């Protein structure tokens, strides 16, 4: 089942259950998918990779907004962002733990022959390809930077 079909079905269920928090998150996902589709062209269908990137972008936006609201002591808005984030993350692939990301980056560094921070671009390219959808790019970059500086 395509993601858009699953979202449509889940929107109906959330409406019947009167689950407003879930409904907000699902509508945000649907809007982002429709926007991505129109950018590609009316006849185009989104690949699973594109759908994952759209969901990651939404999750990142919610995290950043929640962080700002928390700093400003706006707990009401913070709560809304966190509810939507939980819904969005439920449709993303399972995220790897920091230890799993570290092991994968170490393996990539060994396989690519990277030895210094100058090789960061090569490592990041391979890591982003291998860990696509399973890890945040910021976390991958932090780990890669630390490992390359330590070698």
C-alpha positions as CSV (number, residue, x, y, z in Angstrom):
1,X,0.0,0.0,0.0
2,X,1.3,3.4,-1.0
3,X,2.0,5.9,1.8
4,X,-0.6,8.3,0.6
5,X,-3.3,5.6,0.6
6,X,-2.2,4.5,4.1
7,X,-2.3,8.2,5.3
8,X,-5.8,8.7,3.8
9,X,-7.1,5.5,5.5
10,X,-5.5,6.6,8.8
11,X,-7.0,10.1,8.5
12,X,-10.5,8.5,8.3
13,X,-9.8,6.4,11.4
14,X,-8.5,9.4,13.3
15,X,-11.6,11.4,12.4
16,X,-13.9,8.6,13.6
17,X,-11.9,8.3,16.8
18,X,-11.9,12.1,17.2
19,X,-8.1,12.0,17.8
20,X,-7.2,15.6,17.0
21,X,-3.5,15.3,17.7
22,X,-3.1,12.3,15.3
23,X,-5.3,14.0,12.7
24,X,-3.1,17.2,12.7
25,X,0.0,15.1,12.1
26,X,-1.6,13.0,9.4
27,X,-2.9,16.1,7.6
28,X,0.6,17.6,7.7
29,X,2.0,14.5,6.1
30,X,-0.7,14.4,3.5
31,X,-0.1,18.1,2.6
32,X,3.7,17.5,2.3
33,X,3.2,14.5,0.1
34,X,0.8,16.3,-2.2
35,X,3.2,19.2,-2.4
36,X,6.1,16.9,-3.3
37,X,3.9,15.2,-6.0
38,X,3.0,18.5,-7.6
39,X,6.6,19.6,-7.7
40,X,7.5,16.4,-9.6
41,X,4.5,16.7,-12.0
42,X,0.9,15.6,-12.0
43,X,1.6,12.1,-13.5
44,X,4.6,11.3,-11.4
45,X,4.4,9.0,-8.4
46,X,6.7,9.4,-5.5
47,X,9.3,6.7,-4.8
48,X,9.6,5.3,-1.3
49,X,12.9,7.1,-0.9
50,X,11.3,10.5,-1.7
51,X,8.5,9.8,0.7
52,X,11.0,9.0,3.4
53,X,12.8,12.3,2.7
54,X,9.6,14.2,2.9
55,X,8.8,12.6,6.3
56,X,12.3,13.3,7.6
57,X,12.0,16.9,6.6
58,X,8.7,17.2,8.5
59,X,10.2,15.5,11.5
60,X,13.2,17.8,11.5
61,X,10.9,20.9,11.3
62,X,8.8,19.6,14.3
63,X,12.0,19.0,16.3
64,X,13.4,22.4,15.6
65,X,10.1,24.1,16.4
66,X,9.6,22.2,19.6
67,X,13.1,23.1,20.7
68,X,12.4,26.8,20.1
69,X,9.0,26.6,21.9
70,X,10.7,24.9,24.9
71,X,13.3,27.6,25.1
72,X,10.6,30.2,25.1
73,X,8.6,28.3,27.8
74,X,5.6,27.8,25.4
75,X,4.6,24.4,26.7
76,X,1.3,24.5,24.9
77,X,2.9,24.9,21.5
78,X,5.8,22.5,22.4
79,X,3.2,19.8,23.2
80,X,1.5,20.2,19.9
81,X,4.8,19.9,18.0
82,X,5.8,16.8,20.0
83,X,2.4,15.1,19.3
84,X,2.8,15.7,15.6
85,X,6.4,14.5,15.7
86,X,5.3,11.2,17.2
87,X,2.7,10.7,14.4
88,X,5.3,11.5,11.7
89,X,8.0,9.3,13.2
90,X,5.5,6.4,13.3
91,X,5.7,6.4,9.5
92,X,9.5,6.6,9.3
93,X,11.8,3.6,9.2
94,X,13.1,2.6,12.5
95,X,15.9,4.9,13.5
96,X,19.3,3.4,14.4
97,X,20.8,4.0,17.8
98,X,23.9,6.2,18.2
99,X,26.0,3.0,18.8
100,X,24.7,1.4,15.6
101,X,25.5,4.6,13.6
102,X,28.9,4.7,15.1
103,X,29.7,1.1,14.1
104,X,28.4,1.8,10.5
105,X,30.5,4.9,10.2
106,X,33.6,3.1,11.5
107,X,33.1,0.4,8.9
108,X,32.6,3.0,6.1
109,X,35.8,4.8,7.2
110,X,37.7,1.5,7.1
111,X,36.3,0.5,3.7
112,X,36.9,3.9,2.1
113,X,40.4,4.3,3.4
114,X,39.6,7.7,5.0
115,X,42.2,8.8,7.4
116,X,41.8,12.5,8.2
117,X,39.1,15.2,8.5
118,X,39.9,16.0,4.8
119,X,38.1,12.8,3.8
120,X,34.9,13.9,5.5
121,X,33.1,14.5,2.2
122,X,33.8,11.0,1.0
123,X,32.7,9.4,4.3
124,X,29.5,11.5,4.5
125,X,28.5,10.6,0.9
126,X,28.8,6.9,1.6
127,X,27.3,7.2,5.1
128,X,24.3,9.1,3.9
129,X,23.7,6.6,1.1
130,X,24.0,3.6,3.4
131,X,22.1,5.0,6.3
132,X,19.4,6.8,4.3
133,X,16.2,7.1,6.3
134,X,17.7,5.3,9.3
135,X,19.8,8.1,10.8
136,X,19.8,11.9,11.0
137,X,22.5,13.5,8.9
138,X,23.5,15.8,11.7
139,X,24.3,12.8,14.0
140,X,26.2,11.0,11.2
141,X,28.3,14.2,10.6
142,X,29.1,14.5,14.4
143,X,30.2,10.9,14.6
144,X,32.2,11.0,11.4
145,X,33.9,14.2,12.4
146,X,34.9,12.7,15.8
147,X,36.1,9.5,14.4
148,X,38.1,11.1,11.6
149,X,39.7,13.6,14.1
150,X,40.6,10.7,16.4
151,X,42.3,8.6,13.7
